[in-house]
């Protein structure tokens, strides 16, 4: 009995190769070539991600436009939005008014 166990699970078992038949399991067949299929959503998402990487982080044309307006004195910021932003950031206290 012990010799049967050591023959199955001992050092010799590691050196033995098991032959596997070419069997199909639920649509998967061993020894077949690997293949991956992606949904149309995944393909669209991949294309969108590639396009997104090509968009610059900073829109230089807008930055240049604002710089020119500031330098020429033409830029007037919307004060209500500026005040709201300062209040939300905790920089401006509404009790002061």
N, C-alpha and C positions, 0 to 999 in steps of 0.2 A: 504494500500500500504506500509506504513512504517513498519507495523508488518511483512509483507512478507520479506522486506529487512533485518530487524534485525534478523529474523529467519534464513535467508540464510547466513548472514555474521556476526552475533553477537556472544556472548560468547557461546551459545549453539552449534553453528556450529563447534567450536573447539573440543568439546567433542564427537561429532558424528563421527562415522567411516563410510566411504563410502565403499561399497562392490564393488569390481572390478571383472568383469567377466574374465575368462581365455581366453584372446583374443590375436590373433597374429597380429603384426604390422610389415610388411615388413621383415619377417623372424625372428623377435624377438617375443618370446612368453613369456608373463608374467608367473610368478610362475615356470619357467623352471630353471634348474640349470645353474650357470654361467660357462662359458667356454671361454678360450682364445686360439687363434691359432697364432703361430709365423711363419714367413717366414724362409726358410732355410738360408737366409742371416743373419737374426737376431740370429738364433741359432749358426751359425758359428762365428759371431761377439762376442757372449757371451763366446764361448769356447776360442777364441783367447784372449779375455780380461782376462779370468781366467789364461791362460798360461802366459800371459804377467806379471801378478802379481807375478808369481812364479820366474821370472827372477831377479837375484840380481841387485841392482843399480850399484855396483862396481864389475868388474871382477878381483877378487883377484889374479888369476894366472898371468894376464898381469901386474898388479901392482908389484907383487913379482919379475917378470922377469925384469922389468925396474929398480927396486931397486937394484937387484943383478948386473945388467950391470953398473949402476951408481957407486955402491960401489967398483966394481972391476976396474973401469976406462975404460971399454970397450964401454960405450954408447957414441955415437957421434950423436948429433941431426942434422937433415937436416937444415943447416944454411939458405938456401933460404926460406924455409917455416917459420922458426923462424923470419927472417927479415920481411917477408910479414905480419906475425901476429903482430909484433911490430908496423909496419907502419899503419896497419888497426886500431889498438888500439889507435893510436895517441901518442905512447910512443917514437917512432923513427921518426925523421924528415928527409925526403929525401934531403932537401936542405943542410944538413950538409956535404954531400958527394960531 
